[in-house]
């Protein structure tokens, strides 16, 4: 009761009521979320972003921004600019526009710098005009989103640049901020990276625990294939292997991608040679920006980095009256 009283009760109930009512529809949308070309379905993305925006306003504004309401006249008009204070890759402009529009459709946004652009201190990415009360109440949510997304895009771009000259692509993971996965994975793509599976619904990834609980690689892969056939699902199957014996088992079973877990660069090169192009390959497990190049030079198709989303620093920017 204490927790809910801090929010707008009606907004809170409305949000979760809608979520429960449309749960099956949401799952249906999620099933088509990632197209064959690895792009994002716009309708699904908008639906999930709108839900996050609604919840974010409910938890932040509650029954009213009493600071703003107490000192700013309701009819006061003004402008604010998004001022960049740190070099990096900009991401989140489109989401920011949705934040403003969802709170107050009368707000006008003039964008000067688009997502994916390199920015530097002093750049003005956009100017927003409207009621001062609306500018002040949307400021923090917009900044939280844009700083986070720009930080992720900046880090991803840095990783991608270092791997130029190799065939290896940078992958994200499911190690994302709860509720912000769609935005964070959008930011990875804006930074030049690739999205791994979006969630548990769009790919089968048999990791060590799945294999151990299933009683071995043969059981795990066989059951996964039978499940997909029975359910009519066309899902890629990826298998994590811990050694060369498991690698040979994986190749015998036939999967779409093999993940080399905690292999050394030398063992990775040998593993890639053994696979011989029969399926996609991925390196994972403790690989950092400083250590990733030898893995790429070993010839893997992908390297996945949880740090892109779980350890990123937001890009510094501010929203100032102008």
Secondary structure, DSSP 8 states (H G I E B T S, - for coil): -HHHHTS-HHHHHHHHHHHHHTHHHHHHHHHTSB-TTS-B-HHHHHHHHHHHHHHHHHHHHTT--HHHHHHS-TT-EEEEEEEE-S-EE---HHHHHHHHHHH-TT-EEEESS-TT-EE-TT-EEEEEEEEHHHHHHHHHHHHHHHHHHHHHHHHHHHHHHHTTTSS-EEE--S---TT-HHHHHHHHHHTT-B---SSSSS-EEE-HHHHHHHTSHHHHHHHHHHHHHHHT----EEEEESSHHHHHHHHHH--SEEEEES--HHHHHHHHHHHTTSSEEEEESS--TTTHHHHHHTT-SEEE-THHHHS-----EEEEE-
